[in-house]
């Protein structure tokens, strides 16, 4: 290998590391910031827009500077080193941002919401703009430093863009599948910084001064602004596709951290391989504009074909499952990977081909290469912001996911037509075949009314077996896709309310009972609670139970307005129109974000979140989150948490309980046994006494409360005590030595997200809890009851133990006939 080739290869390796570091840092920063800004669609859009905006502005800024500096590779090395330093310092900066956000929330949200949004953008920019400006500048500087001749522009652009993007795919895979799970967020940032520093050192050692550039030749005016508009629109369509694929695939793959990581990894790998494939041809093509027209037309046709592929994706997954026969997580990932490649690869390969062609089309002379690359990259990246926001907030609510996919295909087809007819100054118009190109956007537009509606989502495997009349409601908006389905089991049909395919509430017997219990239990323990906050509305059964008590206010914090609307419409027999109660107020907000920033305190805080194994929900089950619960509690108050045992590793269940117990020393686990169910309720108090016997008696004397509790088979305090599973010293001993679940090491989403088996972990945890159940009613609870209730509790304690043992045996029989999976 000749020296220049060896030097290029080493720089390519440096840029691969840079790409890996950038995506690892992006994953961690966005996860950290979601803890502060919340997981609402608006907050996520703000963070993504700032991140992508920084990349685009950095490319524009450093692209211009690259053409003025004699040692652009040394400047590139400095940028990589600064990115590393920022990664190392970012945890401390993020803590400062927390304080700024809390001050802005408390001072501006109600009085000046518009100004609050502006402050939120500025706080996000304070964290994300410095590193992303630097990241955006790396490609123009590197290409300017390594490219010596105009005939190398296309090849070098394709090569470096390909390896940087493939490095990004590797970074997503490493962070998403390995380092966050094993090492945590901070350690992943350290690894990213090490990659940046390695790239910086390599580039600095390989840096050489550029030869003086020849004077710029006079060129005829060209419609370069039109080309930038073209590249902007290309970026808009590309990120729009990613948004749509993410929305649809959550139904097909599930809402795990791995599903999104796999999709993003495939997206980046496809773009990188596409750019790699064009390396030998990038400088040989006589008309990059004509080639780009073909690529855009092909993207339009692929978009139309994707609708058909999505409709068959469930069959494809079954096909590969029958051949791979996955019994482990890795086997499941292999099935998903094999199923997704035909769906995502064609489009992403074409996207990867398009960027080097765009640079070739725009570039004029070597002395302006940095500025040209920066302009193309900047326009494309800023277009990505418009694509992400426009698709999520406009196209999906207006057209739905399926028609939005076709609409973006029509955009690509229109770009192809304009290129083919010479509208962008793409060398010579491609005469004779532009009418053929015109068929691409027409095909996408005509497909909208002809194809069955919403098949990209409703053809997912989770809907298999449903009759057409079982889908009662389906709606898509900017935040989520909401379905209400009629489900069938051995006993009776029931309704299921689902967000992005994940059940959040319903009318099944186990859900019906636990929703009531989740509302009554903390109010009975709190004794005379006046103000209550309920995180997560679901179908409204818990809020209704709370409203039966003589409270003064009930604040419901719900992230999705669609859940409120669907529950009010389809579950009146569960919530009884509780939203019309003048004491009830709804705030559409991320629950954790509310607890972080609100100054309000309450007598009872009810955390009724989605399963912790699903992406983004693990942060509602960490020690850090439980500290926020405690901060919102008044003296003598009670915090409660819905905690499932199914689909959750016993170790992860223990980690969550231990995190809760560290914050609330007086922690108890409860179980409602009217039907075998996979849910527990965990309560915590700061007061020493477990409950107030007199307040408990007053609560049972309220007719509305008593009637609700009788429906659960609870006729008095003794029956409530029979729902006790474990607490006190027994609970401390049960999970001794188990590390608490923390924000920095969010293992629950990653470890339980690998589970293929729903019921076996439930059986293991249920068995462990029953083994720790005391042989007699806990003395501290018992002592607060009247003598008659004490006698009833003691007399029925053993009987309740037999019932629980029978339920465990029933579950064990069910598990015994199921295929073993891990």
C-alpha positions in Angstrom: 0.0 0.0 0.0 1.4 3.4 -1.0 1.9 6.0 1.7 -1.0 8.3 0.6 -3.3 5.3 0.6 -2.1 4.1 4.0 -2.6 7.6 5.4 -6.1 7.7 3.9 -6.9 4.3 5.4 -5.8 5.5 8.9 -7.9 8.7 8.6 -10.8 6.6 7.6 -10.3 4.5 10.7 -10.2 7.7 12.8 -13.5 8.8 11.2 -15.1 5.5 11.9 -14.3 5.9 15.6 -15.6 9.4 15.4 -18.9 8.2 14.1 -19.2 5.5 16.8 -18.4 8.1 19.5 -20.9 10.6 18.1 -23.8 8.1 18.2 -22.9 6.7 21.6 -22.8 10.2 23.0 -26.1 11.1 21.2 -27.9 8.1 22.7 -26.6 9.0 26.2 -27.2 12.8 26.0 -30.8 12.4 24.7 -31.5 9.8 27.4 -30.1 12.1 30.2 -32.0 15.1 28.9 -35.2 13.2 28.7 -35.0 12.8 32.4 -35.1 16.6 32.7 -37.2 17.7 29.8 -39.6 14.7 29.9 -40.6 12.1 27.3 -43.4 14.1 25.7 -43.3 14.4 21.9 -42.7 18.1 22.2 -39.7 17.7 24.5 -38.2 15.0 22.3 -38.8 17.1 19.2 -37.0 20.0 20.8 -34.0 17.9 21.7 -33.8 16.3 18.3 -34.2 19.7 16.5 -31.4 21.3 18.6 -29.1 18.3 18.0 -29.6 18.2 14.3 -29.5 22.0 14.0 -26.1 22.0 15.7 -24.8 19.4 13.2 -26.0 21.5 10.3 -24.8 24.8 11.5 -21.4 23.3 12.4 -21.1 21.9 8.9 -21.8 25.4 7.4 -19.5 27.2 9.8 -16.5 24.9 9.7 -17.0 24.2 6.0 -16.2 27.8 5.3 -13.3 27.9 7.7 -11.8 24.7 6.2 -11.0 26.4 3.0 -9.1 29.1 4.8 -6.9 27.0 7.1 -3.7 25.4 5.8 -3.9 22.5 8.3 -7.6 21.4 8.3 -6.7 18.0 9.6 -5.1 19.6 12.7 -8.3 21.6 13.1 -10.3 18.4 12.8 -8.1 16.8 15.6 -8.8 19.8 17.8 -12.6 19.4 17.2 -12.5 15.8 18.2 -10.5 16.6 21.3 -13.0 19.3 22.3 -15.9 16.9 21.7 -14.2 14.4 24.1 -13.7 17.1 26.7 -17.4 18.1 26.5 -18.5 14.4 26.8 -16.4 14.2 30.0 -17.8 17.4 31.4 -21.4 16.9 30.4 -22.8 15.1 33.5 -21.9 18.1 35.6 -23.4 20.5 33.1 -26.6 18.4 33.0 -27.0 18.9 36.7 -26.9 22.6 36.2 -29.4 22.4 33.5 -31.8 20.6 35.9 -31.7 23.7 38.2 -32.3 26.1 35.3 -35.2 24.0 34.0 -36.9 23.8 37.4 -36.6 27.6 37.9 -38.1 28.2 34.4 -40.9 25.7 35.0 -41.9 27.2 38.2 -41.6 30.8 37.1 -42.9 30.7 33.5 -45.1 27.7 32.7 -48.4 29.1 33.8 -47.8 32.8 33.4 -45.8 32.8 30.1 -45.9 29.4 28.4 -44.5 30.7 25.2 -41.5 32.1 27.0 -41.1 28.8 28.9 -40.8 27.0 25.6 -38.2 29.4 24.5 -36.2 28.9 27.7 -36.5 25.1 27.2 -35.0 25.4 23.8 -32.2 27.6 25.1 -31.4 25.1 27.9 -31.3 22.3 25.4 -29.0 24.4 23.2 -26.7 25.1 26.1 -26.1 21.3 26.4 -26.3 20.1 22.8 -25.1 23.0 20.6 -21.4 23.1 21.6 -20.7 19.4 20.9 -23.0 19.2 17.8 -21.5 22.3 16.2 -18.1 20.6 16.6 -19.4 17.2 15.3 -20.9 19.0 12.2 -17.6 20.5 11.3 -15.7 17.2 11.2 -16.6 16.0 7.7 -15.8 19.3 5.8 -12.5 19.6 7.6 -11.5 16.0 7.1 -12.4 16.0 3.4 -10.6 19.3 2.8 -7.5 18.0 4.5 -7.3 14.7 2.7 -8.5 15.5 -0.9 -5.7 16.8 -3.1 -7.4 16.7 -6.5 -10.9 17.4 -7.9 -11.1 13.9 -9.4 -11.0 12.5 -5.8 -13.9 14.5 -4.4 -16.6 12.0 -5.1 -14.6 9.0 -4.0 -13.3 10.5 -0.8 -16.8 11.9 0.1 -18.4 8.5 -0.4 -15.6 6.7 1.5 -15.4 8.9 4.6 -19.2 9.4 4.8 -19.6 5.7 4.5 -17.2 4.8 7.3 -18.4 7.5 9.6 -22.0 6.4 9.2 -21.0 2.7 9.6 -19.1 3.8 12.8 -22.4 5.4 13.9 -24.2 2.1 13.4 -21.5 0.4 15.4 -21.9 3.0 18.2 -25.6 2.5 18.3 -25.2 -1.3 18.5 -22.5 -1.0 21.2 -24.4 1.5 23.4 -27.9 0.0 22.7 -27.0 -3.6 23.2 -23.9 -3.7 25.5 -22.4 -0.7 27.3 -25.5 1.0 28.8 -26.8 -2.4 30.1 -23.4 -3.5 31.5 -21.6 -0.2 32.4 -24.2 2.5 32.5 -24.7 5.9 30.9 -21.7 7.7 32.4 -19.3 4.9 31.4 -20.7 4.9 27.9 -19.8 8.6 27.7 -16.3 7.8 28.9 -16.0 5.2 26.1 -17.2 7.7 23.5 -14.7 10.3 24.8 -11.9 7.7 24.4 -12.9 7.1 20.8 -12.9 10.9 20.1 -9.5 11.3 21.7 -8.1 8.4 19.7 -9.4 9.9 16.5 -7.9 13.3 17.5 -4.5 11.8 18.2 -4.5 9.9 14.9 -5.5 12.9 12.8 -3.0 15.2 14.5 -0.2 12.8 13.8 -1.3 12.5 10.1 -1.8 16.2 9.6 0.0 17.9 6.8 -0.2 21.5 5.6 -2.1 22.0 2.3 -0.4 23.3 -0.7 -1.4 26.9 -1.5 -4.7 26.8 -3.5 -4.8 28.1 -7.0 -6.8 31.3 -7.5 -10.5 30.6 -7.9 -11.5 30.6 -11.5 -14.4 32.7 -12.5 -17.5 30.6 -13.0 -20.8 31.3 -14.6 -23.6 32.0 -12.2 -25.4 28.7 -11.3 -28.7 28.0 -9.5 -26.8 26.8 -6.4 -29.6 27.9 -4.1 -31.9 25.5 -5.9 -29.5 22.7 -5.3 -29.4 23.5 -1.6 -33.2 23.5 -1.6 -33.0 20.0 -3.3 -30.6 18.7 -0.6 -32.8 20.2 2.1 -35.8 18.3 0.8 -33.8 15.1 0.5 -32.9 15.4 4.2 -36.6 16.1 5.0 -37.7 13.0 3.3 -35.0 10.8 4.8 -35.7 11.7 8.4 -39.4 11.6 7.7 -39.0 7.9 6.7 -37.1 7.2 9.9 -40.0 8.7 12.0 -42.6 6.7 10.1 -40.6 3.4 10.3 -40.2 3.9 14.1 -43.9 4.6 14.5 -44.9 1.5 12.5 -42.2 -0.9 13.7 -43.1 -0.5 17.4 -46.2 -2.5 16.6 -44.3 -5.2 14.8 -41.2 -5.5 17.0 -42.5 -4.3 20.4 -41.7 -1.2 22.4 -38.3 -2.3 23.7 -35.0 -0.3 23.8 -33.6 -3.0 21.5 -36.3 -2.6 18.8 -35.4 1.1 18.4 -31.7 0.4 18.6 -32.0 -2.3 15.9 -34.0 -0.1 13.6 -31.5 2.8 14.0 -28.6 0.5 13.5 -30.0 -0.9 10.3 -30.8 2.6 9.1 -27.3 3.8 9.6 -25.7 0.6 8.3 -27.8 0.9 5.1 -26.8 4.5 4.5 -23.2 3.7 5.2 -23.2 0.7 2.9 -24.9 2.7 0.2 -22.2 5.3 0.3 -19.6 2.5 0.3 -21.1 1.0 -2.8 -20.8 4.2 -4.8 -17.1 4.7 -3.9 -15.7 3.2 -7.2 -18.2 5.1 -9.3 -18.6 8.5 -7.6 -15.9 10.3 -9.7 -16.6 8.4 -12.9 -20.2 9.3 -13.4 -20.6 11.9 -16.2 -23.8 13.2 -14.9 -24.3 13.0 -11.1 -27.5 14.9 -11.5 -29.0 12.2 -13.8 -27.8 9.5 -11.4 -29.4 11.4 -8.5 -32.6 11.6 -10.4 -32.6 7.8 -10.8 -31.9 7.4 -7.0 -34.8 9.7 -6.0 -37.2 8.0 -8.4 -36.1 4.6 -7.0 -36.8 5.9 -3.5 -40.3 6.9 -4.5 -41.0 3.4 -5.9 -39.5 1.8 -2.8 -41.8 3.8 -0.6 -44.8 2.4 -2.4 -43.4 -1.1 -2.2 -42.7 -0.7 1.5 -46.4 -0.3 2.3 -46.9 -3.8 0.8 -43.9 -5.1 2.7 -45.2 -3.8 6.0 -48.5 -5.5 5.3 -46.6 -8.8 5.0 -44.0 -8.2 7.8 -45.9 -10.3 10.3 -45.8 -13.2 7.8 -42.1 -12.6 7.2 -41.4 -12.7 11.0 -43.3 -16.0 11.3 -41.3 -17.4 8.3 -38.0 -16.6 9.9 -39.2 -17.7 13.3 -40.0 -21.1 12.0 -36.6 -21.5 10.5 -34.5 -19.9 13.3 -36.7 -21.2 16.1 -35.5 -18.6 18.6 -35.4 -19.6 22.3 -33.0 -16.9 23.4 -32.9 -13.1 23.0 -30.1 -13.3 20.4 -32.3 -15.7 18.3 -35.2 -13.2 18.5 -32.9 -10.4 17.4 -31.7 -12.6 14.4 -35.3 -13.1 13.4 -36.1 -9.4 13.5 -32.9 -8.5 11.7 -33.6 -11.0 8.9 -37.2 -9.7 8.6 -36.3 -6.0 8.5 -33.4 -6.1 6.0 -35.7 -6.4 2.9 -37.9 -3.6 4.3 -35.3 -1.0 5.3 -32.2 -1.9 3.2 -33.3 -0.8 -0.3 -34.3 2.7 0.9 -31.3 3.3 3.1 -28.9 2.1 0.5 -30.3 4.6 -1.9 -30.0 7.4 0.7 -26.4 6.5 1.2 -25.7 6.7 -2.5 -27.4 10.1 -2.7 -25.1 12.1 -0.5 -21.8 11.6 -2.5 -23.8 12.3 -5.6 -25.1 15.5 -4.1 -21.6 16.7 -3.2 -20.4 15.9 -6.8 -23.3 17.8 -8.2 -22.7 20.9 -6.0 -18.9 21.0 -6.0 -17.1 23.3 -8.3 -13.5 23.6 -7.4 -11.0 22.2 -4.9 -10.3 25.4 -3.1 -13.9 25.6 -2.0 -14.4 21.9 -1.2 -14.9 22.5 2.6 -17.5 25.1 2.0 -19.3 23.0 -0.6 -19.4 19.9 1.6 -20.5 22.0 4.5 -23.3 23.6 2.5 -24.6 20.2 1.2 -24.3 18.6 4.7 -25.8 21.6 6.4 -28.8 21.9 4.0 -29.4 18.1 4.2 -29.2 18.1 8.0 -31.4 21.1 8.5 -33.9 19.5 6.1 -33.8 16.5 8.4 -35.1 18.7 11.2 -38.1 19.8 9.1 -38.7 16.2 8.1 -38.7 15.0 11.7 -41.0 17.8 13.0 -43.2 17.9 9.9 -43.7 14.2 9.7 -44.5 13.8 13.4 -46.6 16.9 14.0 -48.2 17.4 10.6 -48.2 14.4 8.3 -49.0 11.6 10.8 -52.0 13.5 12.4 -53.2 14.6 9.0 -52.6 11.5 6.8 -51.7 8.6 9.1 -48.5 6.6 9.0 -49.3 4.7 5.8 -50.3 7.7 3.6 -47.5 9.7 5.1 -45.1 7.1 3.8 -46.6 7.4 0.3 -46.6 11.2 0.6 -42.8 11.2 1.2 -42.4 8.8 -1.7 -44.2 11.4 -3.8 -41.8 14.0 -2.6 -38.8 11.9 -3.7 -40.5 11.3 -7.1 -41.1 15.0 -7.6 -37.4 15.7 -6.9 -36.5 13.1 -9.4 -38.7 14.7 -12.0 -37.2 18.1 -11.4 -33.7 16.8 -11.6 -34.5 14.9 -14.8 -36.0 18.0 -16.5 -32.9 20.1 -15.6 -34.8 22.3 -13.1 -31.8 22.3 -10.6 -29.1 23.0 -13.2 -28.1 19.3 -13.1 -25.9 19.5 -16.2 -28.1 18.5 -19.2 -31.7 17.7 -18.9 -32.3 14.0 -19.2 -34.5 14.1 -22.3 -36.7 11.3 -23.4 -37.0 9.5 -20.1 -38.3 12.2 -17.7 -41.8 11.1 -18.4 -40.8 7.7 -17.0 -39.5 9.4 -13.9 -42.8 11.2 -13.6 -44.5 7.9 -12.9 -42.8 7.6 -9.5 -44.7 10.4 -7.7 -47.9 9.5 -9.5 -47.6 5.9 -8.3 -47.3 7.0 -4.7 -50.2 9.4 -4.9 -52.5 6.9 -6.7 -51.7 4.2 -4.1 -53.2 6.3 -1.3 -56.9 5.6 -2.0 -56.3 2.2 -3.6 -54.4 0.4 -0.8 -56.3 -0.9 2.3 -56.1 1.8 5.0 -53.5 1.6 7.8 -52.1 -1.8 6.9 -48.5 -0.8 7.8 -49.7 -0.9 11.5 -52.9 -3.0 11.6 -51.2 -5.9 9.8 -48.8 -6.3 12.8 -48.7 -9.7 14.5 -50.3 -8.4 17.7 -53.6 -7.9 15.8 -53.6 -11.5 14.4 -56.6 -13.4 15.5 -58.7 -10.2 15.9 -61.9 -10.0 14.0 -62.6 -6.8 12.1 -65.2 -5.8 14.6 -62.8 -6.3 17.5 -61.0 -3.0 16.6 -63.2 -0.5 18.2 -60.9 2.6 17.9 -57.7 3.5 16.1 -56.2 6.9 16.1 -52.8 8.4 15.3 -51.5 11.8 16.4 -48.2 13.4 16.9 -47.5 11.7 20.2 -48.8 8.1 19.8 -51.1 5.6 18.2 -54.0 4.6 20.3 -56.1 1.5 19.9 -59.1 0.1 21.8 -59.6 -3.6 21.1 -62.0 -6.3 22.2 -59.9 -9.2 23.5 -61.1 -12.7 24.3 -59.9 -15.1 26.9 -61.2 -18.3 28.5 -63.6 -16.6 30.8 -65.1 -13.5 29.0 -64.3 -10.8 26.5 -62.8 -7.6 27.7 -61.5 -4.3 26.3 -57.9 -3.4 26.1 -56.6 0.2 25.8 -53.2 0.3 24.1 -50.6 2.9 23.3 -48.3 2.0 20.4 -49.3 -1.6 20.9 -48.7 -1.7 24.7 -51.6 -2.3 27.0 -52.1 0.5 29.5 -55.5 -0.4 30.9 -58.6 -2.5 30.3 -61.6 -4.3 31.7 -60.1 -7.8 32.3 -60.9 -9.0 35.8 -57.3 -8.7 37.0 -56.9 -5.1 35.7 -60.3 -4.1 37.0 -59.4 -5.2 40.5 -55.9 -3.9 40.7 -57.0 -0.4 39.3 -59.5 -0.1 42.2 -56.9 -1.4 44.7 -54.3 1.1 43.4 -56.7 3.9 44.2 -58.1 2.8 47.6 -55.0 1.4 49.3 -52.8 4.5 49.5 -55.8 6.6 50.6 -56.6 4.1 53.3 -53.0 4.1 54.5 -52.7 7.9 54.3 -55.7 8.5 56.6 -57.5 11.8 55.8 -55.6 12.7 52.6 -56.8 15.9 51.1 -54.7 16.4 47.9 -53.7 13.5 45.6 -51.6 13.3 42.5 -52.1 10.3 40.1 -49.4 9.7 37.5 -51.0 7.9 34.5 -54.8 7.8 34.0 -55.2 4.5 32.1 -58.9 3.7 31.8 -59.7 5.8 34.9 -60.5 3.1 37.4 -57.9 4.3 39.9 -58.9 7.9 39.6 -62.5 6.8 40.3 -61.5 4.9 43.3 -59.7 7.9 44.7 -62.7 10.1 44.1 -64.8 7.9 46.4 -62.8 9.2 49.3 -63.5 12.7 50.8 -60.4 14.3 49.2 -60.3 18.0 48.2 -58.4 17.7 44.9 -57.2 15.0 42.5 -54.5 16.0 40.0 -54.1 13.5 37.1 -50.8 13.8 35.2 -51.1 12.0 31.9 -48.6 12.2 29.0 -51.1 11.4 26.3 -54.3 13.4 25.7 -55.6 10.5 23.5 -55.6 8.2 26.5 -57.9 10.7 28.3 -60.2 10.9 25.3 -60.3 7.2 24.6 -60.9 6.3 28.3 -63.7 8.8 28.6 -65.4 7.4 25.5 -64.9 3.6 25.8 -64.5 2.9 29.6 -67.4 4.8 31.3 -68.2 1.6 33.3 -64.7 1.8 34.7 -64.2 5.5 35.4 -67.9 6.5 35.8 -67.2 9.9 34.2 -64.7 10.8 37.0 -63.3 13.6 34.8 -66.5 15.5 35.3 -65.9 15.6 39.1 -65.0 19.3 40.0 -62.3 18.1 42.3 -60.5 16.4 39.4 -58.0 18.2 37.2 -56.0 16.8 34.3 -52.5 18.0 33.3 -51.1 16.7 30.1 -47.5 16.3 31.0 -44.7 13.8 31.5 -45.1 12.4 35.0 -41.4 12.4 36.0 -40.9 15.9 34.6 -43.9 17.1 36.6 -42.5 15.6 39.9 -39.1 17.1 39.1 -40.2 20.7 38.5 -43.5 21.3 40.3 -43.3 22.9 43.7 -46.6 21.3 44.8 -46.9 18.7 47.6 -49.5 16.1 48.2 -50.8 13.7 50.8 -50.7 10.7 48.4 -48.7 10.2 45.2 -49.8 7.4 43.0 -47.4 6.2 40.3 -49.3 4.1 37.8 -46.8 3.8 35.0 -46.5 1.5 32.0 -44.4 -1.7 32.4 -40.8 -0.9 33.2 -39.4 -3.2 30.5 -40.7 -0.9 27.7 -38.5 1.8 26.2 -38.3 5.0 28.3 -40.4 3.6 31.2 -37.6 2.2 33.2 -36.8 5.8 34.4 -40.1 5.7 36.3 -38.8 2.9 38.4 -35.5 4.1 39.6 -34.2 5.4 43.0 -33.8 8.8 41.5 -37.5 8.8 40.5 -38.6 7.6 43.9 -36.7 10.5 45.4 -38.9 12.8 43.3 -42.0 11.1 44.7 -40.7 11.6 48.2 -40.0 15.3 47.5 -43.7 15.8 46.6 -45.0 14.1 49.8 -46.2 15.9 52.8 -45.4 14.6 56.3 -47.5 11.5 56.9 -48.1 11.0 53.2 -48.1 7.8 51.2 -46.5 6.9 47.9 -47.7 3.9 45.9 -46.4 2.2 42.8 -48.0 -0.3 40.4 -45.3 -3.0 39.8 -45.9 -6.0 37.5 -44.3 -9.4 38.1 -44.8 -10.7 34.5 -42.2 -10.2 31.8 -39.8 -8.8 34.5 -36.7 -10.7 35.6 -37.0 -11.5 39.4 -33.7 -9.7 39.8 -35.1 -6.6 38.2 -38.3 -6.7 40.3 -36.0 -6.9 43.3 -33.9 -4.0 42.2 -37.0 -1.8 41.7 -38.3 -2.7 45.2 -34.9 -2.1 46.8 -34.7 1.3 45.1 -38.1 2.2 46.5 -37.3 0.8 49.9 -34.1 2.9 50.2 -36.2 6.0 49.7 -39.2 4.8 51.8 -37.9 2.7 54.7 -41.5 1.6 55.6 -42.2 -0.2 52.3 -44.9 -2.9 51.9 -45.8 -5.1 48.9 -49.6 -5.9 48.5 -51.5 -8.3 46.3 -55.2 -8.2 45.3 -56.3 -11.9 45.1 -59.8 -11.8 43.7 -58.3 -13.3 40.5 -54.9 -14.6 39.7 -53.1 -11.5 38.5 -49.5 -10.6 37.7 -49.6 -7.2 39.4 -48.4 -6.0 42.8 -48.8 -2.7 44.6 -45.9 -1.3 46.5 -46.5 1.4 49.1 -44.1 3.5 51.1 -44.4 5.9 54.0 -42.1 8.2 55.9 -44.0 7.9 59.1 -43.1 5.1 61.6 -46.6 3.8 62.1 -47.9 1.6 59.2 -51.4 3.0 59.3 -53.8 4.9 61.6 -56.6 2.6 62.9 -59.0 5.4 63.7 -58.6 7.0 60.2 -59.0 3.6 58.7 -62.3 3.0 60.5 -63.5 6.4 59.3 -62.7 5.6 55.7 -64.6 2.3 55.9 -67.5 4.2 57.3 -67.8 6.3 54.1 -70.6 4.6 52.1 -69.0 5.2 48.7 -65.7 3.8 49.9 -67.3 0.8 51.6 -69.4 -0.1 48.5 -66.3 0.0 46.3 -64.2 -2.2 48.7 -67.0 -4.8 49.1 -66.8 -5.2 45.3 -63.2 -6.4 45.9 -64.2 -8.7 48.8 -62.9 -6.3 51.4 -65.5 -5.9 54.1 -63.3 -4.3 56.7 -59.7 -3.5 57.7 -59.0 -7.1 58.4 -59.7 -8.1 54.8 -57.5 -5.3 53.6 -54.7 -6.6 55.8 -55.1 -10.0 54.1 -53.8 -8.4 50.9 -50.4 -7.8 52.7 -47.6 -9.9 51.2 -44.3 -8.8 52.7 -42.8 -5.7 54.3 -40.7 -4.6 57.2 -37.7 -6.7 58.2 -38.9 -9.6 56.0 -38.7 -7.4 52.9 -35.3 -6.0 53.9 -34.0 -9.6 54.3 -35.7 -10.8 51.1 -33.8 -8.5 48.8 -30.6 -7.9 50.9 -27.6 -7.4 48.7 -29.6 -6.5 45.6 -28.4 -3.2 44.0 -31.1 -0.5 43.6 -32.2 0.4 40.1 -30.7 3.8 39.2 -30.9 6.3 36.3 -27.3 5.9 35.4 -27.5 2.1 35.1 -31.0 1.5 33.7 -30.7 -2.2 33.5 -34.4 -3.1 33.8 -35.2 -2.0 30.3 -32.2 -3.8 28.9 -32.2 -7.0 31.0 -36.0 -7.6 31.1 -36.2 -6.3 27.5 -34.4 -9.4 26.5 -37.1 -11.7 27.9 -39.1 -13.9 25.5 -41.0 -15.6 28.4 -43.8 -13.8 30.0 -45.0 -16.1 32.7 -41.9 -17.9 34.0 -40.4 -14.8 35.7 -43.9 -14.0 37.1 -44.0 -17.5 38.7 -40.5 -17.1 40.1 -41.2 -13.7 41.7 -44.6 -14.7 43.0 -43.1 -17.8 44.6 -40.4 -15.8 46.2 -42.9 -13.3 47.6 -45.2 -16.0 49.0 -42.2 -17.7 50.6 -41.4 -14.5 52.4 -45.1 -13.9 53.5 -45.1 -14.0 57.3 -46.8 -16.9 59.1 -49.1 -14.5 61.0 -50.4 -11.0 60.3 -47.7 -8.4 60.9 -47.9 -7.2 64.4 -47.5 -3.5 63.8 -50.4 -3.4 61.3 -52.5 -5.7 63.5 -52.0 -3.6 66.7 -53.8 -0.6 65.1 -57.0 -2.6 64.5 -59.9 -3.0 66.8 -60.0 -6.3 68.7 -62.8 -7.8 66.5 -60.8 -7.0 63.3 -57.7 -8.4 64.8 -59.5 -11.7 65.5 -60.8 -11.8 61.9 -57.4 -11.1 60.4 -55.7 -13.8 62.5 -58.5 -16.3 61.8 -58.4 -15.8 58.0 -54.6 -15.4 57.6 -53.9 -19.1 57.0 -57.0 -19.4 54.8 -55.7 -16.6 52.6 -52.3 -18.3 52.5 -54.0 -21.4 51.0 -55.7 -19.3 48.4 -52.4 -17.7 47.3 -50.8 -21.2 47.2 -53.6 -22.4 45.0 -53.1 -19.5 42.6 -49.4 -20.2 42.5 -50.1 -23.8 41.7 -52.4 -22.8 38.9 -49.7 -20.5 37.5 -47.1 -23.3 37.8 -49.3 -25.7 35.8 -49.7 -23.1 33.1 -46.0 -22.5 32.9 -45.3 -26.2 32.9 -47.0 -26.7 29.5 -45.4 -23.6 27.9 -42.3 -23.9 25.8 -39.2 -22.8 27.7 -37.8 -19.5 26.5 -35.3 -17.1 27.9 
